[in-house]
Amino acid sequence: MPVFQRRGFWLSSLCLFMLGTVTYYFLNKEKGEVSNVRVGISLTPISSPFLIAEKLKLFEKYALDVRLFPCVTGKACTQLMLDGDVGYASASESVVMFQSHARDDLALLVSFVESDNDLKLLTLSPNNIDAVNGLGGKRVGIVKGSASEFYFDSVLLANDLKELLVSKIYMEPHELVPALLSYRVDAISAWEPMGYQANLLSAAEVKNLGTRGIYQLSFNLLSTRPYLEFANNEPQRLLMALKEAIDWINDNPEQAQTIVAKRLDISVSEVDWLWGDYVFRLSLGNSLLSNLQFQARWASENGLVSGATPDFRDVFFSQPFEQAASMR
């Protein structure tokens, strides 16, 4: 090989080496040290982006050592976070609304899934209730001050039945389906997978009196501002891992369902029952803001909260989402 060709070869090699070194340096500078992250999540298919990111080792890709802490409800997950047991929690916008009335340090990072059919108003055929107006004088099982109660009131409002005399029987979430199946209540306002469980366990036909689209449920990633103050770019990396997981879910829905079913130790048929109602995507926009404002008015009118309504724009902590969304 002529001398000038050898020199060109070595110069090219040197340039490639330097480019790789610089790229490696900036990537690792961006990632920083491995962050130990604790997230409280509801162990249901609604948390699929976290479960898929865990399975595909996407957290590790962004230098995150993530531990998922199971919670029964979004409210319970949020309490874990507020108690300092986890740094992040997943919860519905209803939890965000109530907690924002109680404290001013909550931070909503992103919404990662939406559904317009997660809440249902269920009854059994032997109750002979064929429409919402048939609930007059009946007993309805409800989780107080939650999406369950908001949805029920929204169904009454949509059917021009706001003044309908109904006995609200307040219960814990795990009590709703047994109460319905034992006829201790005539109907329940419940979120999934309680609808699936009722259909699976009931000998009688389960009827949904609700209306799809009345309520747009979102599940969101929350933290606190004091925690985020010292988190550097950790939340951005967490959102980037979730974004990759969601892209993979949308490209591989059947494989995703199988992974989620195995991780949760439930049947694929249960996951499939819910899957078509979920829209997995990262978002943080006006529809979520409007939903929070509408629920705040409802809570105030029903005496469930006191004081001035928070400015929910101050609850949005948008910088990590904006940075993650800009990465391709």
Summary of the structure (lengths in Angstrom):
residues: 328
radius of gyration: 23.7
end to end distance: 41.5
largest distance: 97.3
contacts: 1041
relative contact order: 0.17
helix: 51%
strand: 20%
